[in-house]
Amino acid sequence: MAKKYKRGLVFGKFMPFHKGHEFLIQTAANQCDEVFVLVCSVPTEPIAGELRYAAVKRTFPRLNVLHVTDKNPSYPHEHKFFWPIWLDTFHRNAPDCDVVFTSETYGDEVAARMGITHVCVDKARSTFPVSGTALRENLIQFWDFLPPASRVFMCPRVALLGAESVGKSTLSEKLAAYFNTVFVPEYGRDYVDKFGHNLSPLDLAHIAAGQLYAEDEAATRANRILFCDTELLTTQIWSEIYCGVCPDWIIHQNHLRKYQLFLLLDSDVDWVDDGTRLYKNIRQAQTARIVGELESRNLPYVWIKGDFERREKAAIAAVKQHFPFL
């Protein structure tokens, strides 16, 4: 079927980008030869504009998705030149449009001032009864309205930390099963099994990048929470052990990543030689190094100690206490 319009405009904050937005943009794509999607943000907003832009672009890679950072007023009463300011933004970033798609009443005035058509899509929110405000106020209740691309940066994450042979992998899997979600395996373990322990800084960079990719991919499949069997703080410390130093970008990314809770597994269980482990004698020192990082950065963590049965119970209790919505 032939497209009805030549160029369409969709704009908004998409804070966060949800399935109602996805439906709006897909409707525009179905009716237009070309679509411009303007993701508008200012630095003071609670969700970074770069993340919202990435979510929309990942969902619609073939559309003209642009991140617009113009510091425009939000409402007409805020500035006497409200409409000229916004019309300039539209014309600069989405030229020659003949239709605008919104789910709001104000779309009529936008279209009138631009001299184009307005298509109002599901104004009553009957197809996807959700809003950005509702998601920000109650993420878990409206979780199913988040497309995978938004779950990457919205999903609460729990990271398990500890030295060798303290049960992180087993506990991660058990926690994921208990809370009906997924977990991220330790990428570095598979890498070492394949390439050996003689690691260079480049190997550690590969491990760090692989861990980040695996974590973000798992977040798209997570059910309200994600468990991570290691993260870049662990990679940083292993880099210091193997190479004496850690590449700067790993430290930088380590500080950028956000986890709502860390579970620190003590080294008070027997060390098991599985043929790949080499660092039995530094477990206590390694644990102390992790504690130092957590406390110096004021990161939320809970000690998990005792035998494996006690660890599982303590970890479940800690997660429930920190995330009462689960």
C-alpha positions in Angstrom: 0.0 0.0 0.0 1.3 3.4 -1.0 2.5 5.8 1.8 0.1 8.6 2.5 2.6 11.3 3.4 6.1 12.2 2.3 7.9 13.3 5.5 6.6 12.9 9.0 7.7 14.4 12.3 7.5 12.8 15.7 9.0 14.6 18.7 9.1 14.2 22.5 11.2 13.6 25.6 10.6 9.8 25.5 11.4 9.8 29.3 11.6 6.8 29.2 10.9 5.5 25.7 8.0 3.0 26.1 5.7 0.9 24.0 3.2 3.7 23.5 6.0 5.8 21.9 7.0 2.8 19.8 3.5 2.4 18.6 3.3 6.2 17.7 6.6 6.1 15.8 5.7 2.8 14.0 2.4 4.4 13.0 4.3 7.3 11.4 6.7 5.0 9.7 3.7 3.0 8.2 2.2 6.2 6.7 5.3 8.1 5.6 8.1 7.7 3.0 10.5 9.3 5.6 10.2 10.0 9.3 12.2 12.3 11.6 12.1 11.5 15.3 13.4 14.2 17.5 14.5 13.1 21.0 14.5 16.3 23.0 16.5 16.6 26.2 18.1 19.0 28.6 20.9 18.1 31.1 18.7 18.5 34.2 16.3 15.7 33.3 16.3 12.5 35.5 17.1 10.2 32.5 20.1 11.2 30.3 19.0 12.2 26.8 21.8 10.1 25.3 20.2 7.0 26.8 16.8 7.9 25.5 18.1 8.6 22.0 20.0 5.3 22.0 16.8 3.4 22.9 14.8 5.0 20.1 17.6 4.6 17.5 18.1 1.0 18.5 14.4 0.3 18.0 14.2 2.2 14.7 17.7 2.1 13.2 16.5 3.1 9.7 14.6 6.2 10.7 16.0 9.7 11.0 16.4 9.7 14.8 18.1 12.8 16.2 19.1 13.9 19.7 18.1 17.5 20.0 19.6 19.4 23.0 18.2 22.9 22.3 17.3 24.5 25.6 13.7 25.3 24.6 11.0 26.3 27.0 8.6 23.5 27.9 5.3 25.5 28.0 4.1 28.6 26.1 3.7 30.7 29.3 7.5 30.3 30.0 8.6 32.4 27.1 6.9 34.9 24.8 8.7 33.4 21.8 7.8 29.9 22.7 6.4 29.0 19.3 9.1 30.7 17.1 11.7 28.9 19.2 10.1 25.5 18.7 9.3 26.0 15.1 13.0 26.9 14.5 14.0 23.6 16.1 11.5 21.6 14.0 12.5 23.3 10.7 16.3 22.9 11.4 16.1 19.3 12.4 13.2 17.9 10.4 12.9 20.1 7.2 10.0 19.9 4.8 7.7 17.7 6.8 4.1 17.5 5.7 2.6 15.8 8.7 3.3 15.6 12.5 2.3 12.6 14.6 1.5 13.0 18.3 -0.8 11.5 21.0 -1.6 14.9 22.4 -4.1 17.7 21.9 -1.3 20.2 21.4 -0.5 18.4 18.1 -3.3 20.4 16.5 -1.6 23.7 17.3 1.9 22.4 16.3 0.5 21.4 12.9 -1.4 24.6 12.4 1.7 26.7 13.1 3.8 24.6 10.8 1.1 24.6 8.1 1.0 20.8 8.0 -1.3 17.9 8.9 -1.7 16.5 12.4 -2.3 12.7 12.9 -3.4 12.0 16.5 -2.5 8.5 17.5 -4.2 6.7 20.4 -4.9 9.9 22.4 -6.9 7.9 25.0 -3.9 5.5 25.5 -6.2 2.5 25.0 -3.6 0.5 23.1 -0.8 1.0 25.6 -2.2 2.5 28.8 1.0 4.0 30.1 2.9 7.2 30.3 6.5 8.3 30.9 5.4 9.8 34.3 3.8 6.5 35.3 6.9 4.6 34.5 9.2 7.0 36.3 6.9 6.8 39.4 6.3 3.0 39.4 8.8 1.3 37.1 8.0 -2.2 38.3 4.2 -2.0 37.9 4.6 -0.8 34.3 7.7 -2.9 33.5 6.0 -4.8 30.7 5.4 -1.5 28.8 9.2 -1.1 28.4 10.6 -2.2 25.0 13.9 -4.1 25.2 16.0 -1.1 24.2 14.8 0.9 27.3 15.3 -2.1 29.7 19.0 -1.8 29.0 19.3 1.4 31.0 16.2 1.1 33.2 16.7 -2.4 34.7 17.8 -2.5 38.3 21.0 -4.5 38.6 22.7 -6.5 41.4 26.3 -7.4 41.1 28.0 -10.3 42.9 31.6 -9.7 44.0 34.3 -11.8 45.6 37.5 -13.6 45.2 38.0 -17.0 43.6 35.9 -20.0 44.5 33.4 -18.2 46.7 30.3 -19.3 44.8 29.4 -16.2 42.8 28.4 -18.1 39.6 26.2 -20.7 41.5 24.5 -18.0 43.6 23.9 -15.8 40.6 22.0 -18.6 38.8 20.0 -19.4 41.9 19.0 -15.8 42.5 17.9 -15.5 38.9 15.8 -18.6 39.2 14.3 -17.5 42.6 13.3 -14.1 41.2 12.2 -15.4 37.8 14.7 -13.4 35.8 18.1 -13.8 34.1 21.7 -13.5 35.1 24.9 -12.5 33.4 27.7 -15.2 33.4 31.3 -14.2 33.9 32.7 -13.5 30.5 36.3 -13.5 31.8 36.0 -17.1 33.0 35.2 -18.4 29.5 37.9 -16.2 28.0 40.6 -17.6 30.4 39.4 -21.2 29.8 39.9 -20.6 26.1 43.1 -18.5 26.0 44.8 -19.3 29.3 46.0 -17.2 32.2 48.8 -15.3 30.4 46.7 -12.2 29.9 47.8 -8.8 28.6 46.1 -5.5 29.1 44.5 -5.9 25.7 43.1 -9.3 26.9 41.6 -7.5 29.9 40.1 -4.8 27.7 38.5 -7.6 25.6 37.1 -9.2 28.8 35.7 -5.9 30.0 34.1 -5.1 26.7 32.6 -8.6 26.5 31.2 -8.3 30.0 29.5 -5.0 29.2 28.0 -6.3 26.0 26.7 -9.5 27.7 25.3 -7.5 30.6 23.4 -5.1 28.4 22.1 -7.9 26.2 20.8 -9.7 29.2 19.1 -6.6 30.5 16.8 -6.6 27.4 15.5 -10.0 28.6 15.4 -9.3 32.4 12.2 -9.5 34.4 12.4 -6.4 36.6 15.9 -7.2 38.0 19.2 -8.4 36.6 21.9 -10.4 38.5 25.5 -9.9 37.3 28.1 -12.6 38.1 30.9 -10.0 38.2 31.3 -6.5 36.8 34.1 -4.0 35.9 35.3 -3.5 39.5 36.2 -7.2 39.5 37.8 -6.8 36.1 39.8 -3.8 37.3 41.2 -5.8 40.3 42.0 -8.8 38.1 43.8 -6.6 35.7 46.0 -5.3 38.6 46.7 -8.9 39.6 47.5 -10.2 36.1 49.2 -7.1 34.6 50.1 -4.8 37.5 48.0 -2.0 36.1 44.5 -1.5 34.7 43.7 0.3 31.5 42.2 3.7 32.2 39.1 3.2 30.1 38.1 0.2 32.3 38.4 2.3 35.4 36.4 5.0 33.7 33.6 2.6 32.6 33.7 1.0 36.0 32.7 4.3 37.6 30.0 5.0 35.0 28.2 1.7 35.5 25.4 1.8 38.0 24.3 -1.1 40.3 21.6 -0.7 42.9 23.2 -3.3 45.1 26.4 -5.3 45.5 26.5 -8.7 47.2 30.0 -9.3 48.5 30.8 -13.0 49.1 33.3 -13.6 51.8 36.2 -16.0 51.3 35.2 -18.0 54.4 34.4 -21.2 52.3 36.9 -23.8 51.1 38.8 -23.0 47.9 38.2 -25.6 45.2 40.8 -26.4 42.6 38.9 -26.8 39.4 42.0 -26.8 37.2 41.8 -23.1 36.2 42.0 -21.3 39.6 45.5 -20.1 40.7 45.0 -17.6 43.5 44.0 -19.4 46.7 46.5 -17.5 48.8 45.4 -14.0 47.9 41.6 -14.4 48.5 41.6 -12.4 51.7 43.7 -9.7 50.3 41.5 -9.6 47.2 38.4 -9.3 49.3 39.9 -6.5 51.3 40.7 -4.7 48.1 37.1 -5.0 46.9 35.8 -3.7 50.3 38.2 -0.7 50.0 36.8 0.2 46.6 33.1 -0.2 47.7 33.6 1.9 50.8 35.7 4.6 49.2 33.0 5.1 46.5 30.1 4.8 49.1 28.5 2.0 47.1 25.7 -0.1 48.7 26.8 -3.6 49.6 25.9 -6.5 51.8 28.3 -9.1 53.2 27.3 -12.6 52.3 29.0 -15.2 54.6 28.7 -18.8 55.8 28.1 -22.0 54.0 26.4 -22.1 50.7 22.9 -22.7 52.1 23.3 -19.7 54.4 24.6 -17.6 51.6 21.6 -18.2 49.4 19.2 -17.4 52.2 21.1 -14.2 53.1 21.3 -13.1 49.5 17.6 -13.6 48.9 16.8 -11.6 52.1 19.2 -8.8 51.1 17.7 -8.5 47.6 14.1 -8.5 49.1 15.0 -5.8 51.6 16.7 -3.6 49.0 14.0 -4.2 46.4 10.7 -4.5 48.3 8.7 -4.5 45.0 10.0 -8.0 44.1 
